[in-house]
Amino acid sequence: MGEKNEQGSDFVTLDVNAQTFFSSAPPLKDESDIAKKVKDFIAQNGEAIERRRLIGIVCVTSGGTTVPLEQRCVRFIDNFSSGHRGATSTEYFVKAGYAVIFLHRRGTCQPYFRDIPEDSFMEYFELNDELTVNVRQAHMEVMKSSIGNYHASVRGGLLLKLPFTTIFEYLQILRIVATSMDSLGPRGMFYLAAAVSDFYVPWMSMVEHKIQSSSGHLNVSLAPVPKMLSVLRNEWAPRAFCISFKLETDTEILLEKAEMALNKYKMHAVVANELLTRKEQVIVLISGKKITIRRTEEFRDVEDPLIDLLVQNHLEFAKQLQSNGSA
């Protein structure tokens, strides 16, 4: 079991809840294949870290989880998230010298392709007289840059993409990744930008088939999702550098909630962002400071200076643990 907190047994309770969640969750499809991909990716890039070709490996989580209401799911509860933060941050982590495990919601924003809008994707192409498809000249540079950077990261073995949809898939894959990354010690990082459901319908209490509308009013009993941040920090990868996110629509309570998350889950940093201004600025609670980071003319994306700040702190963290013999 995990260590006790100041109140005596919160971590133990969380561990029990986590065990109950996993034991009752539907089996993860392709679990052995996912585990092998993660193991091979870590082994390959672990050698590069040893040779000082890479700083470390970061698991970036991105997009929102769904909560199925039926086992043969037709209806579900969703979490708002475009995945833009995770996709953009992945690009900057690769640029900074990291290999990235990109744990992302299916259909959300992807690294290197966030400049290609889905609703006007066909506008990028045209037919010539021979009915050959060409990229319009106006969009050529954007396409070349995106495709080139993407293939460079994949060919270099620096990007592993793992998709999820449901809360069950997300947490099971996160556990596989985290327990595998524990071998990296302080060279591992978790950048937990996914919008994770706070409540779910336990699998065993879920109806199997589509809920019929003819039944009239629908009452759904939701159970709280176990707070896996404590489990990750205390059991799965206790030596890794961990960053979580706090999103609120009410600015007044944002920093209060972020401070609570920092202390309660022993995060090394918490990124606080308010819904309406999240692409323009964030506040990072780190090393006892509150640092405001803004998008400026110098920085196209707020993630650029954000990742730079986190990388600097991660390097200091890893150096300190290694000098203490804790790596």
WOQUI-V421891 format. One line per field, one symbol per residue. psi: psi as a letter, one per 20 degrees, with the letter a starting at -180 (. if undefined). A space follows every 50 residues. Layout:
psi=???
//
This chain:
psi=rrrqahigjghgghgghgggghhiqqqpqkghgghggggggggghhhhgh jkiqgappopqqrqqqoqiqgnpgqrprpppijggggghgghgghikqqp onoqppirpqpijiiophikhiiiqqpahjkppqpqhhjggggggggghg hghghikipopoqrgrhggghghhgggghhihiiciiqqpnmiqnpphqr opghjqqgrppphiicqpppopqppqnighgghhggmiiqppprqopqio hhighghggghgggjkqhqpopppghjhihqrppopkjqopppqpahhoh qhhfhghgghgghggggggghhhiki.
//
